[in-house]
Amino acid sequence: MISVRDRLPIIGGVVTAALCLAGTIGLGAPGDWEAMQRLEAVQPTLRFLASTVITAAATILALMLTLLGLSSSSDRQLKEWYYLRVRRIAGYATFALIGSIFFLLLLIIPLAESGSEFPDGWYDKVYYGMLGAASLFAGCLAVVVFMLYSTISDLVDVVGLGKEDHPMVHQPDEE
């Protein structure tokens, strides 16, 4: 079940993915020849996007270790849902990382030079599939960034600003 705190970042990620995909669909449905040309033209940009998502997700995962270190060294005991949220962020970042690696591997396949004839409408499906996957990974990275911002904002309130009554702080009378 999606918690209330995670709904807004997920909505932001869905909106990001939808906007990316809407821009593509707005160009109109290409025929096979035009889809092949569009696919060849967009492949370098998709490779760059996949590499960027891989780099960002790997960096976020590495820096989350620092976040956990800061959390555990705090003199306040944080609630379980905080650590579950950090785990979910790591899960989304891992999905974005692994998915983008596979996506990048798909992008290095030379479709036009394969020498075989593909059925009608094949390039059109591949074109939209590639752009759909790129939109998915962009949206997933947006979810990670939105959730991470919310988590860091809460942690700054608790650790940096010393708020004692923050919902993330475990109170002794809650046992």
C-alpha positions as CSV (number, residue, x, y, z in Angstrom):
1,M,0.0,0.0,0.0
2,I,1.3,3.5,-0.9
3,S,1.6,5.7,2.1
4,V,0.3,9.3,2.1
5,R,3.8,10.7,2.3
6,D,4.7,8.8,-0.9
7,R,1.7,9.7,-3.0
8,L,2.8,13.2,-4.0
9,P,6.2,12.1,-5.2
10,I,4.7,9.2,-7.1
11,I,2.1,11.6,-8.7
12,G,5.1,13.9,-9.6
13,G,6.9,11.0,-11.2
14,V,3.8,9.9,-13.2
15,V,3.2,13.5,-14.4
16,T,6.9,13.7,-15.4
17,A,6.6,10.4,-17.4
18,A,3.3,11.5,-18.9
19,L,4.7,14.8,-20.1
20,C,7.7,13.1,-21.6
21,L,5.5,10.6,-23.4
22,A,2.9,13.2,-24.5
23,G,5.6,15.2,-26.2
24,T,6.5,12.2,-28.3
25,I,2.9,11.2,-29.1
26,G,2.3,14.8,-30.1
27,L,4.6,14.4,-33.0
28,G,2.1,12.0,-34.6
29,A,2.2,8.4,-35.6
30,P,5.1,7.7,-38.0
31,G,5.0,5.2,-40.8
32,D,7.6,2.4,-40.8
33,W,10.2,4.3,-42.7
34,E,9.8,7.5,-40.7
35,A,9.8,5.5,-37.4
36,M,13.1,3.9,-38.4
37,Q,14.6,7.3,-39.1
38,R,13.2,8.8,-35.9
39,L,14.5,5.9,-34.0
40,E,18.0,6.3,-35.4
41,A,17.8,10.1,-34.7
42,V,16.7,9.7,-31.1
43,Q,19.1,6.8,-30.2
44,P,22.0,9.0,-29.1
45,T,19.7,11.1,-26.9
46,L,18.2,8.0,-25.4
47,R,21.7,6.6,-24.7
48,F,22.6,9.9,-23.0
49,L,19.4,9.8,-20.9
50,A,20.0,6.2,-19.9
51,S,23.6,7.0,-18.9
52,T,22.4,10.0,-16.9
53,V,19.8,7.9,-15.1
54,I,22.4,5.3,-14.3
55,T,24.8,7.9,-13.0
56,A,22.2,9.7,-10.9
57,A,20.7,6.5,-9.4
58,A,24.2,5.1,-8.5
59,T,25.2,8.4,-6.9
60,I,21.9,8.7,-5.0
61,L,22.3,5.1,-3.7
62,A,25.9,5.9,-2.6
63,L,24.9,9.2,-0.9
64,M,22.0,7.4,0.9
65,L,24.6,5.7,3.0
66,T,25.6,9.1,4.3
67,L,22.0,9.8,5.0
68,L,21.7,6.6,7.0
69,G,24.9,7.5,8.9
70,L,23.5,10.9,9.8
71,S,20.2,9.4,10.8
72,S,21.8,6.8,13.1
73,S,24.3,9.3,14.7
74,S,21.4,11.6,15.6
75,D,20.6,11.8,19.3
76,R,16.9,11.4,18.5
77,Q,15.3,8.1,17.8
78,L,13.5,8.1,14.5
79,K,10.4,6.2,13.7
80,E,10.3,3.0,11.7
81,W,8.5,4.6,8.8
82,Y,11.4,6.9,8.2
83,Y,13.7,3.9,7.6
84,L,11.0,2.2,5.5
85,R,10.8,5.3,3.3
86,V,14.6,5.3,2.9
87,R,14.3,1.6,1.8
88,R,11.6,2.5,-0.7
89,I,13.7,5.3,-2.1
90,A,16.6,2.8,-2.5
91,G,14.3,0.4,-4.2
92,Y,13.1,2.9,-6.7
93,A,16.7,4.1,-7.4
94,T,17.8,0.5,-7.8
95,F,14.9,-0.1,-10.3
96,A,15.9,3.0,-12.2
97,L,19.6,1.9,-12.2
98,I,19.0,-1.7,-13.3
99,G,16.3,-0.8,-15.8
100,S,18.4,1.9,-17.4
101,I,21.3,-0.5,-17.7
102,F,19.1,-3.0,-19.6
103,F,17.7,-0.1,-21.6
104,L,21.2,1.1,-22.6
105,L,22.0,-2.5,-23.7
106,L,18.9,-2.5,-25.9
107,L,20.0,0.8,-27.4
108,I,23.3,-0.5,-28.6
109,I,21.6,-3.1,-30.9
110,P,22.0,-1.9,-34.5
111,L,18.5,-2.3,-35.8
112,A,19.0,-0.9,-39.3
113,E,22.1,-2.9,-40.0
114,S,20.7,-6.2,-38.9
115,G,20.2,-7.3,-42.5
116,S,16.8,-8.9,-42.0
117,E,13.4,-7.6,-42.9
118,F,11.1,-6.9,-40.1
119,P,7.3,-7.1,-40.3
120,D,5.2,-4.0,-41.1
121,G,4.7,-1.8,-38.2
122,W,7.7,-3.2,-36.3
123,Y,9.8,0.0,-36.2
124,D,6.7,2.0,-35.1
125,K,6.3,-0.3,-32.1
126,V,10.0,-0.2,-31.2
127,Y,10.1,3.6,-31.5
128,Y,7.2,4.0,-29.1
129,G,8.5,1.3,-26.8
130,M,11.9,3.0,-26.6
131,L,10.3,6.4,-25.9
132,G,7.9,4.8,-23.4
133,A,10.8,3.2,-21.5
134,A,12.7,6.4,-21.5
135,S,9.7,8.2,-20.1
136,L,9.3,5.5,-17.4
137,F,12.9,5.8,-16.3
138,A,12.7,9.6,-16.3
139,G,9.5,9.4,-14.2
140,C,11.1,6.9,-11.8
141,L,14.1,9.2,-11.3
142,A,11.7,12.0,-10.6
143,V,10.0,9.9,-7.9
144,V,13.3,9.2,-6.3
145,V,14.3,12.9,-6.3
146,F,10.9,14.0,-4.9
147,M,11.0,11.3,-2.2
148,L,14.6,12.1,-1.3
149,Y,13.8,15.8,-1.1
150,S,10.9,15.1,1.3
151,T,13.1,12.7,3.4
152,I,16.0,15.2,3.6
153,S,13.6,18.0,4.5
154,D,12.2,16.0,7.4
155,L,15.7,15.1,8.5
156,V,16.8,18.7,8.4
157,D,13.8,19.6,10.6
158,V,14.7,16.9,13.1
159,V,18.5,16.9,13.2
160,G,19.4,20.4,12.0
161,L,16.6,22.5,13.4
162,G,16.0,20.3,16.5
163,K,12.2,20.1,16.2
164,E,11.1,17.8,19.0
165,D,7.5,17.5,18.0
166,H,8.1,16.3,14.4
167,P,6.1,13.2,13.4
168,M,9.3,11.5,12.4
169,V,10.7,11.6,16.0
170,H,9.9,8.6,18.2
171,Q,8.4,9.9,21.5
172,P,9.0,7.9,24.7
173,D,5.3,8.0,25.6
174,E,4.3,6.2,22.3
175,E,5.3,2.8,23.6
